[in-house]
Amino acid sequence: MTLGFIVLTVLAAGPVRVLDYQLNRRWLYLFNPDLVWFAQNVLDRIAGQAVCLPVLAAVAITLAYRRRSWRPIGFALATEAAFYIGVGGLKVLLARPSTTLHDPRFFQGGLLDLGDRGISYPSGHSSEAILIYGAAVYLIAHYSGASQRVVHGLSWVVAAIAMNSVVVSFLLGWHWITDLVGGLIAGGLFLRILTTLDQRLLDRERRKTFLAATL
């Protein structure tokens, strides 16, 4: 997944940059302006912090209470840190201007100079769709008694939210297409890192508990 992000970034900075520019249009304004308000104020906000963070917090707090453990809350906090430090750090480092500036090159924007218009890559919303909602599903899968069928269904919900985020941002012309794909990969990458670390900690605790029980 790390390699995939690096390859996409190199392509976005090179040969795919022209395609990014050619595909960038405010498509929804051109084809159906009546849907713009709904897309901006309803569909787009599903992957925003105002919605996904309360969902993750509710899941983490509920599971922490039921299991009498702080681990779900700790995992949720680590997820938010991964988003702001990890994904946010990539956005600041790569400094790609938004579509409103008509320049898909990297290292031409910047948070200090252009604010959020200078940190377009990777997309925060598509990253959140995978990372934040994916973290909630992970907690349900590993810290509750939910069946595999339920977890599988929730995974499809996350996929649908991610696709919604990509399609809406693209149709509104808010992101270069590689921003959106890069956001999906970045979100998945940080989610993989967090879940791997959490599983290792759980395995370590289980081994300690088993050894203590056998002594």
N, C-alpha and C positions, 0 to 999 in steps of 0.2 A: 504493500500500500504506500509505503514511503517512496519507493521507486516510481510508482504510478504518479504521485504528486510531483516529483521532480521532473519526470518526462513531460507531463502536461504543462508545467511551468515553463520549461525550455521551449516547448512548441508554441505556447501562448506568447512568449517573448520574441519568437522568430516567425516561422512560416505561417502559423495559424492566426497571427495578428491581423493579417489582411482579411481573413474570413470573419474574424470578430467584428471588424469595422463594417464589412459588407452586410452582415446580418443584423447590425444594430439599427433598429427602427422602433418607434413607439407604435407597435403593431396594433394594439388594442384601440388606440385613438383613431387609427386609420380605418379599421374595419367595423368596430362597434363601440363608439364613444359612450354609449349608455351604460356599458358594463364597467367603465373605468372606476367609478366610485366604489362599487361592490368589490372589485379586485383590490383596490388600494386599502379600503377600510375594513374588509372582512377577510378575504382570502389571504392577502399578504400578511396579515397580523397573526395568523395561526402559528407561524414559525418565529414570531418575535418574542422577546423576553417577557413582555407583558402577559403572554399566554403560556408559553412553554415553561417558564421558570416556576409559576405557581403550580403547574401540573407536576413537575419534578419534586417540588417542595412537599406537596400534599402526599405523594407516593412515599417519599423518604421518611417523613414524619410519622405517617401511619404505620409503616413497616418497622420503624425504630420503636414505636410504642408497643406494637404487638410482640416483637422479639426481645424487648427489653435490652436493646443494643443501640449504641450510637453509630454503628458502622454504616447503615443506610444514609444517615445525615452526613457523615464524613465523606461518603462517596459522592453525594449530591454537591457538596461544597467543592470537592476536587474537580467535579465536572464543570462547575462554573469557573473555577480557576483555569482549567484547561481551555475553556472558550476565550476568556479575556486575555490570558497570558499567551496561550498557544496560538489560537487562531488570530487573536488580536495582534500578537507579535509578528506573525507572518504578514498581516495586512500592512502594518507600519513599516516592516523591513522592505517589502517589495514595492511599496509606494506607487501603486498604479492608479492613475486618474479614473474617475467615473465616466460613464458614457456621455454625461452632459458636457464634458470638456473635449469630447471628440478626439481623444488621444489614447490609444490602447497600449502604449509603451509602458514598460516598467521603469521604476526609479525616476518618474517624471512628476509624481504627485507628492504626497507627504501630509501627515496629520497636522503639523504646525502651520504649513503654508496654505493648505486647502481644506482642512477639517475632514469631515467624513467623505468629502468628494475626492480626496486624495488617497484613499485606502480602500480601493474597490476589490482587490484580489487577495485571498479568496472571499467569496460572498459570505457574509455573516449569517444571513437568514438560511441559506442552504446548509451551512455548517451546523447551525442550531437544530435544524430539522432532524439531522442524523444524530448529533452528539447529545442534545438535551433529551429529546424524546426517546432516543435509543438507550440512554442511561436509565430512564424511567422503566422501560421494558426489561432491562437487565436486572434492576432491583426486584421487579415483580417475579422474574424468572428464578432468581437465586435466593430471595429472602421471603418468599411467600409460598403458599401451597398451590399456586396456580398450575393448572394442567398444561401439558405441552400444546394442546389445542388452543388454549387461551393465549399462550405466549406467541404461538405461530400467528394467530389472528392479529395480535397487537403489533407484531413485526410488520405485517402487511399494512397496518394503519400508519406506521412510521414511514414506510415506503411511499404511501399515498401522500402524506404530508410533505415529504421531501420533493416528490414530483410536482405537487402543487406550488411549492416555493419556487422551484426552477421555472415552471411554465409562467407563473404570474409575473415574476421579475423580468423574464425575457419579453413577455408581451407588453409590459409597461415600459420597456426600454431602460430599466434601471441598472442593468448589469450587462457586461460583455458575457457572451455564452461560456467562455472558458472560466470566468469568475464563478459561475454557478456550478459547473462541473468540478472545479477546484475546491469549492466549498463542500460539496458532497464528500470528496475524497479526504479533505482535511478533517471534517467532522468524524468520518469513519476511522481515520487514523488515530485521532486522540481518544475516541471511544475504545478502540482496540487496546491502546496502551493502558487506559484506566481499568478495563475489565481484566486484562492479563495480570496487572499488579494486584487487583482485589482478589483474584482467584489464588494467586500465590500466597497472599496473606491468610486466606481462608484455609488453604491446605496446610500451612504452617501451624495454624491454631488447632486444626483437627489432629495433626500429628502430636502436638503437645498434650492435647486432651487424651489421646489414646495412650501415650506413654505414661501419663499420670495415673490413668485407670489401671494399667497393668502392673504398676509398681506397688 
